[in-house]
C-alpha cells in the first residue's frame, strides 16, 4: 500500500465534478487510516461549500500579496519562511480533513520565483497527508503548472450528454500531453439513469475512455442543492455515495 495517494478530479462544468470529489473525500475519510487534504484548484471555487467549510484566504491571494509587498517582509525573516507562514494560513482545518483553495491564477507580471516557492511548499504540505484529493478545473492548468506532482489517479467526470462526453475526451487527450505521472486515468459517469445505461453505453464506448465508475441519480444529492447542506452529511444509504465507496474499494490506495 502506498504511503500517500493523490487523486485528481476533472470534468466539464455542470457534470458534478465537485460532487464526485466530495464523495471521494467522504469515502476516504471513512477509512480512518489517515488525514485527507482537499485541494480546490478550480478558479470557480465551490468545494468549501460542498464540504461545509469556510475559506478566508487562498493561494492566489497570498501570491498577489507577496508580489505587491516583496520589499516589506518582516525583518529577520526569509522570503521562503514568510511564504510558508502565509500559505499555512490558507489551510482550513477540520477533523480528519483539511482544505486549501488555490484561487485565481496569476495576473500580469513575472511570477516564476513566487510560483517555484509555492510549489516547493505545497509539496511539503502534501507529504503530511495520507490522501490528497484535487478538485481541478476542466483545463487542468493547475496540474500542468506543477510538473513535480505525480497522481495515483485522474478521474474525468461526465454525465451522459454528448457535450459532456466530448469534453471528457478532450480532457483525456490534454492530460496525455502533459508531463504528469499517472498510475491510472478513467471516466466516472455521474447522474446515470439506470434505465438508460445500456442505451447510452455505445456513446460512452465511442469516447475510448475506460469507465471505472457509474454513479446513479441520487435524490439525496438533489435535495442537498436546495438545502445547501454539506455533502459530507449525506445518509449512509445515498446511492451515489455507495457507488463511490465501491469504487474506492477497487483502488490500490
C-alpha positions as CSV (number, residue, x, y, z in Angstrom):
1,X,0.0,0.0,0.0
2,X,1.3,3.5,-0.9
3,X,2.1,5.8,2.0
4,X,0.5,8.7,0.2
5,X,-2.2,8.7,-2.5
6,X,-3.1,11.6,-4.7
7,X,-6.4,11.7,-6.7
8,X,-7.4,14.4,-9.1
9,X,-10.9,15.0,-10.4
10,X,-11.6,16.9,-13.6
11,X,-14.6,17.4,-16.0
12,X,-16.8,19.8,-17.9
13,X,-18.6,22.4,-15.8
14,X,-22.0,21.3,-14.6
15,X,-21.5,17.5,-14.7
16,X,-20.9,17.1,-11.0
17,X,-17.2,17.2,-10.7
18,X,-17.1,18.8,-7.3
19,X,-19.8,16.5,-6.1
20,X,-17.8,13.5,-7.1
21,X,-14.7,15.0,-5.4
22,X,-16.6,15.4,-2.2
23,X,-18.0,11.9,-2.3
24,X,-14.4,10.6,-2.8
25,X,-13.3,12.6,0.2
26,X,-16.2,11.2,2.3
27,X,-15.3,7.6,1.4
28,X,-11.6,8.1,2.1
29,X,-12.4,9.8,5.5
30,X,-14.5,6.8,6.4
31,X,-11.4,4.6,6.2
32,X,-9.9,6.3,9.3
33,X,-6.4,5.5,8.3
34,X,-5.0,9.0,7.8
35,X,-6.0,12.6,7.2
36,X,-7.3,13.9,3.8
37,X,-6.2,17.1,2.2
38,X,-8.8,18.6,-0.2
39,X,-7.3,20.9,-2.8
40,X,-9.7,23.2,-4.6
41,X,-7.8,24.0,-7.8
42,X,-10.9,25.3,-9.8
43,X,-10.9,29.2,-10.0
44,X,-14.7,28.9,-9.7
45,X,-14.2,27.6,-6.2
46,X,-17.1,25.8,-4.6
47,X,-15.6,22.8,-2.9
48,X,-15.7,24.5,0.5
49,X,-19.4,24.8,0.3
50,X,-19.8,21.1,-0.6
51,X,-17.6,20.2,2.4
52,X,-19.3,22.6,4.8
53,X,-16.1,24.6,5.4
54,X,-15.4,28.4,5.2
55,X,-12.3,29.7,3.4
56,X,-10.8,33.1,4.4
57,X,-7.7,33.1,2.2
58,X,-6.3,31.2,-0.7
59,X,-3.1,30.7,-2.6
60,X,-4.0,33.3,-5.3
61,X,-4.4,36.0,-2.6
62,X,-1.1,35.0,-1.0
63,X,0.7,35.2,-4.4
64,X,-0.6,38.7,-5.0
65,X,0.2,39.8,-1.5
66,X,3.8,38.6,-1.8
67,X,4.3,40.2,-5.2
68,X,2.8,43.5,-4.0
69,X,4.8,43.6,-0.8
70,X,8.0,41.9,-1.7
71,X,10.1,44.6,0.0
72,X,8.1,44.6,3.2
73,X,8.9,41.1,4.5
74,X,9.3,41.3,8.4
75,X,12.9,41.9,9.5
76,X,15.0,38.8,10.1
77,X,12.6,36.6,8.1
78,X,13.4,35.0,4.7
79,X,11.1,35.1,1.8
80,X,10.7,31.3,2.0
81,X,9.7,31.4,5.6
82,X,7.3,34.3,5.1
83,X,5.6,32.5,2.2
84,X,5.4,29.2,4.2
85,X,3.7,31.0,7.1
86,X,1.2,32.7,4.7
87,X,0.4,29.5,2.9
88,X,-0.2,27.8,6.3
89,X,-2.8,30.5,7.0
90,X,-4.7,29.3,3.9
91,X,-5.3,25.8,5.2
92,X,-8.8,25.3,6.7
93,X,-8.5,22.6,9.3
94,X,-11.2,20.2,10.5
95,X,-11.3,16.7,12.0
96,X,-9.7,14.2,9.6
97,X,-9.9,16.8,6.7
98,X,-8.1,19.9,5.7
99,X,-8.8,22.2,2.7
100,X,-6.7,24.5,0.7
101,X,-8.0,26.7,-2.1
102,X,-5.8,27.7,-5.0
103,X,-7.9,30.7,-6.1
104,X,-7.4,32.6,-9.3
105,X,-4.4,32.1,-11.5
106,X,-1.7,34.8,-11.5
107,X,-2.2,38.1,-13.2
108,X,0.2,40.1,-15.4
109,X,3.9,40.2,-14.4
110,X,6.6,37.7,-13.6
111,X,5.5,35.1,-11.0
112,X,8.2,32.5,-11.7
113,X,10.0,32.9,-8.4
114,X,7.0,33.0,-6.2
115,X,5.4,30.1,-8.0
116,X,8.5,28.0,-7.5
117,X,8.5,28.7,-3.8
118,X,4.8,27.9,-3.6
119,X,5.3,24.6,-5.4
120,X,8.0,23.6,-3.0
121,X,5.9,24.4,0.0
122,X,2.8,22.7,-1.4
123,X,4.8,19.6,-2.0
124,X,6.0,19.6,1.6
125,X,2.4,20.1,2.8
126,X,1.1,17.2,0.7
127,X,3.6,14.8,2.3
128,X,1.8,15.4,5.7
129,X,-1.4,13.7,4.4
130,X,-2.5,10.1,3.7
131,X,-4.8,11.2,0.9
132,X,-4.8,14.3,-1.4
133,X,-8.0,14.9,-3.5
134,X,-7.7,17.7,-6.1
135,X,-10.9,19.2,-7.5
136,X,-9.4,20.5,-10.7
137,X,-10.6,22.8,-13.4
138,X,-11.6,21.3,-16.8
139,X,-8.5,22.8,-18.5
140,X,-6.2,21.2,-15.9
141,X,-4.0,24.3,-15.8
142,X,-3.2,23.8,-12.1
143,X,-1.8,20.4,-12.8
144,X,0.1,21.5,-15.9
145,X,1.9,24.2,-13.9
146,X,3.0,21.7,-11.2
147,X,5.3,19.3,-13.1
148,X,6.7,17.7,-10.0
149,X,3.3,16.4,-8.9
150,X,2.5,12.8,-9.6
151,X,-1.0,11.4,-9.5
152,X,-2.1,8.0,-8.5
153,X,-5.5,8.5,-10.2
154,X,-7.0,11.0,-12.6
155,X,-10.8,10.8,-12.7
156,X,-12.6,12.5,-15.5
157,X,-16.3,13.1,-14.6
158,X,-19.1,13.3,-17.2
159,X,-22.8,12.9,-17.5
160,X,-24.3,11.0,-20.4
161,X,-24.8,14.1,-22.6
162,X,-22.9,14.3,-25.9
163,X,-21.3,17.6,-24.8
164,X,-20.1,16.1,-21.5
165,X,-18.6,13.0,-23.2
166,X,-16.9,15.1,-25.9
167,X,-15.4,17.3,-23.2
168,X,-14.2,14.2,-21.3
169,X,-12.3,13.0,-24.4
170,X,-10.7,16.4,-24.8
171,X,-9.6,16.4,-21.2
172,X,-8.2,13.0,-21.5
173,X,-6.2,14.0,-24.6
174,X,-4.9,17.1,-22.8
175,X,-3.9,15.1,-19.7
176,X,-2.0,12.7,-22.0
177,X,0.0,15.6,-23.5
178,X,1.1,17.0,-20.1
179,X,4.1,15.9,-18.1
180,X,2.0,14.2,-15.3
181,X,2.9,10.8,-14.0
182,X,-0.4,9.0,-13.5
183,X,-1.0,5.4,-12.4
184,X,-4.5,5.2,-13.8
185,X,-6.9,7.5,-15.7
186,X,-10.6,6.7,-16.1
187,X,-14.1,8.0,-16.7
188,X,-16.7,8.4,-13.9
189,X,-20.2,8.7,-15.3
190,X,-22.4,10.8,-13.0
191,X,-26.2,11.1,-12.6
192,X,-26.8,8.0,-14.6
193,X,-30.4,6.9,-15.1
194,X,-30.2,3.1,-14.8
195,X,-33.0,2.7,-17.4
196,X,-30.8,4.4,-20.0
197,X,-27.5,3.0,-19.0
198,X,-27.5,0.2,-21.7
199,X,-28.9,2.6,-24.3
200,X,-26.1,5.1,-23.7
201,X,-23.2,2.6,-23.4
202,X,-22.5,2.8,-27.2
203,X,-21.9,6.6,-26.9
204,X,-19.7,6.1,-23.9
205,X,-17.7,3.4,-25.7
206,X,-17.0,5.8,-28.6
207,X,-15.1,8.1,-26.3
208,X,-12.4,5.4,-26.0
209,X,-12.2,6.0,-22.2
210,X,-12.0,3.3,-19.6
211,X,-15.2,3.6,-17.5
212,X,-14.3,3.0,-13.9
213,X,-17.5,4.2,-12.2
214,X,-21.2,4.6,-12.8
215,X,-22.9,6.9,-10.2
216,X,-26.7,6.8,-10.2
217,X,-29.1,9.7,-10.0
218,X,-29.3,10.4,-6.2
219,X,-32.3,12.1,-4.7
220,X,-30.4,12.9,-1.5
221,X,-27.9,15.0,-3.6
222,X,-30.7,16.7,-5.5
223,X,-32.3,17.7,-2.2
224,X,-29.0,19.0,-0.9
225,X,-28.9,21.5,-3.7
226,X,-31.9,23.3,-2.2
227,X,-30.9,22.9,1.5
228,X,-27.2,23.8,0.9
229,X,-26.1,21.2,3.5
230,X,-22.6,19.7,3.3
231,X,-22.4,16.6,1.1
232,X,-20.3,15.1,4.0
233,X,-23.7,14.8,5.8
234,X,-25.3,12.6,3.2
235,X,-27.0,9.5,4.8
236,X,-25.2,6.2,4.5
237,X,-27.8,4.9,2.1
238,X,-27.1,7.6,-0.5
239,X,-26.9,5.7,-3.8
240,X,-24.1,7.8,-5.2
241,X,-22.1,7.6,-2.0
242,X,-22.5,3.8,-2.0
243,X,-21.2,3.7,-5.6
244,X,-18.2,5.8,-4.8
245,X,-17.4,3.6,-1.8
246,X,-17.4,0.6,-4.1
247,X,-15.1,2.4,-6.5
248,X,-12.6,3.3,-3.7
249,X,-12.5,-0.4,-2.7
250,X,-11.1,-1.2,-6.1
251,X,-8.3,1.4,-5.9
252,X,-4.8,0.4,-4.8
253,X,-4.6,3.1,-2.0
